[in-house]
Amino acid sequence: MAVYPAPGSSDSTIDVKPRYDNWIDGQWAPPATGEYFDNPTPVTGEVHPQVARGTAADIDAALDAAWAAAPA
Protein backbone atom coordinates (compact mmCIF):
# COMPACT_ATOMS: atom_id res chain seq x y z
CA MET A 1 0.00 0.00 0.00
CA ALA A 2 1.35 3.42 -0.98
CA VAL A 3 1.82 6.07 1.66
CA TYR A 4 1.44 9.67 0.54
CA PRO A 5 2.72 12.75 2.36
CA ALA A 6 0.17 15.23 3.69
CA PRO A 7 -0.71 18.10 1.33
CA GLY A 8 1.39 21.16 2.06
CA SER A 9 4.12 19.19 3.81
CA SER A 10 7.72 19.66 2.70
CA ASP A 11 7.85 16.21 1.07
CA SER A 12 4.53 16.54 -0.78
CA THR A 13 4.83 16.04 -4.55
CA ILE A 14 2.25 18.74 -5.32
CA ASP A 15 1.89 22.36 -4.28
CA VAL A 16 -1.44 23.01 -2.58
CA LYS A 17 -2.41 26.55 -1.67
CA PRO A 18 -4.08 27.14 1.71
CA ARG A 19 -7.11 28.77 0.01
CA TYR A 20 -8.69 28.68 -3.45
CA ASP A 21 -10.97 31.29 -5.01
CA ASN A 22 -13.38 30.88 -7.94
CA TRP A 23 -11.93 30.79 -11.46
CA ILE A 24 -13.97 33.39 -13.37
CA ASP A 25 -13.10 35.20 -16.58
CA GLY A 26 -9.59 33.75 -16.72
CA GLN A 27 -8.57 34.80 -13.24
CA TRP A 28 -8.97 33.85 -9.60
CA ALA A 29 -11.85 35.77 -8.02
CA PRO A 30 -12.79 35.74 -4.34
CA PRO A 31 -16.38 34.67 -3.63
CA ALA A 32 -18.95 37.49 -3.67
CA THR A 33 -19.81 36.87 -0.01
CA GLY A 34 -16.19 36.41 1.07
CA GLU A 35 -17.11 33.00 2.51
CA TYR A 36 -15.02 29.83 2.23
CA PHE A 37 -15.62 26.28 3.37
CA ASP A 38 -13.14 23.88 4.90
CA ASN A 39 -11.94 20.97 2.79
CA PRO A 40 -10.38 18.31 5.03
CA THR A 41 -7.66 16.13 3.55
CA PRO A 42 -8.38 12.39 3.67
CA VAL A 43 -4.74 11.82 4.64
CA THR A 44 -4.91 13.47 8.07
CA GLY A 45 -8.41 14.93 8.38
CA GLU A 46 -6.91 18.40 8.76
CA VAL A 47 -8.38 21.30 6.80
CA HIS A 48 -6.29 21.86 3.70
CA PRO A 49 -7.30 23.87 1.75
CA GLN A 50 -10.23 26.23 2.13
CA VAL A 51 -12.41 26.59 -0.97
CA ALA A 52 -14.57 29.50 -2.13
CA ARG A 53 -18.24 29.09 -1.23
CA GLY A 54 -19.89 30.09 -4.49
CA THR A 55 -23.34 31.67 -4.53
CA ALA A 56 -25.79 32.79 -7.20
CA ALA A 57 -23.80 36.03 -7.54
CA ASP A 58 -20.64 34.05 -8.40
CA ILE A 59 -22.56 31.94 -10.90
CA ASP A 60 -23.98 35.09 -12.52
CA ALA A 61 -20.47 36.57 -12.78
CA ALA A 62 -19.17 33.35 -14.39
CA LEU A 63 -22.09 33.24 -16.84
CA ASP A 64 -21.64 36.92 -17.74
CA ALA A 65 -17.95 36.26 -18.45
CA ALA A 66 -18.76 33.19 -20.52
CA TRP A 67 -21.34 35.04 -22.61
CA ALA A 68 -18.93 37.95 -23.13
CA ALA A 69 -16.22 35.53 -24.30
CA ALA A 70 -18.49 33.60 -26.67
CA PRO A 71 -18.45 34.51 -30.35
CA ALA A 72 -21.49 36.36 -31.62
C-alpha positions as CSV (number, residue, x, y, z in Angstrom):
1,M,0.0,0.0,0.0
2,A,1.4,3.4,-1.0
3,V,1.8,6.1,1.7
4,Y,1.4,9.7,0.5
5,P,2.7,12.7,2.4
6,A,0.2,15.2,3.7
7,P,-0.7,18.1,1.3
8,G,1.4,21.2,2.1
9,S,4.1,19.2,3.8
10,S,7.7,19.7,2.7
11,D,7.9,16.2,1.1
12,S,4.5,16.5,-0.8
13,T,4.8,16.0,-4.5
14,I,2.3,18.7,-5.3
15,D,1.9,22.4,-4.3
16,V,-1.4,23.0,-2.6
17,K,-2.4,26.6,-1.7
18,P,-4.1,27.1,1.7
19,R,-7.1,28.8,0.0
20,Y,-8.7,28.7,-3.5
21,D,-11.0,31.3,-5.0
22,N,-13.4,30.9,-7.9
23,W,-11.9,30.8,-11.5
24,I,-14.0,33.4,-13.4
25,D,-13.1,35.2,-16.6
26,G,-9.6,33.8,-16.7
27,Q,-8.6,34.8,-13.2
28,W,-9.0,33.8,-9.6
29,A,-11.8,35.8,-8.0
30,P,-12.8,35.7,-4.3
31,P,-16.4,34.7,-3.6
32,A,-19.0,37.5,-3.7
33,T,-19.8,36.9,0.0
34,G,-16.2,36.4,1.1
35,E,-17.1,33.0,2.5
36,Y,-15.0,29.8,2.2
37,F,-15.6,26.3,3.4
38,D,-13.1,23.9,4.9
39,N,-11.9,21.0,2.8
40,P,-10.4,18.3,5.0
41,T,-7.7,16.1,3.5
42,P,-8.4,12.4,3.7
43,V,-4.7,11.8,4.6
44,T,-4.9,13.5,8.1
45,G,-8.4,14.9,8.4
46,E,-6.9,18.4,8.8
47,V,-8.4,21.3,6.8
48,H,-6.3,21.9,3.7
49,P,-7.3,23.9,1.7
50,Q,-10.2,26.2,2.1
51,V,-12.4,26.6,-1.0
52,A,-14.6,29.5,-2.1
53,R,-18.2,29.1,-1.2
54,G,-19.9,30.1,-4.5
55,T,-23.3,31.7,-4.5
56,A,-25.8,32.8,-7.2
57,A,-23.8,36.0,-7.5
58,D,-20.6,34.0,-8.4
59,I,-22.6,31.9,-10.9
60,D,-24.0,35.1,-12.5
61,A,-20.5,36.6,-12.8
62,A,-19.2,33.4,-14.4
63,L,-22.1,33.2,-16.8
64,D,-21.6,36.9,-17.7
65,A,-17.9,36.3,-18.4
66,A,-18.8,33.2,-20.5
67,W,-21.3,35.0,-22.6
68,A,-18.9,37.9,-23.1
69,A,-16.2,35.5,-24.3
70,A,-18.5,33.6,-26.7
71,P,-18.4,34.5,-30.3
72,A,-21.5,36.4,-31.6
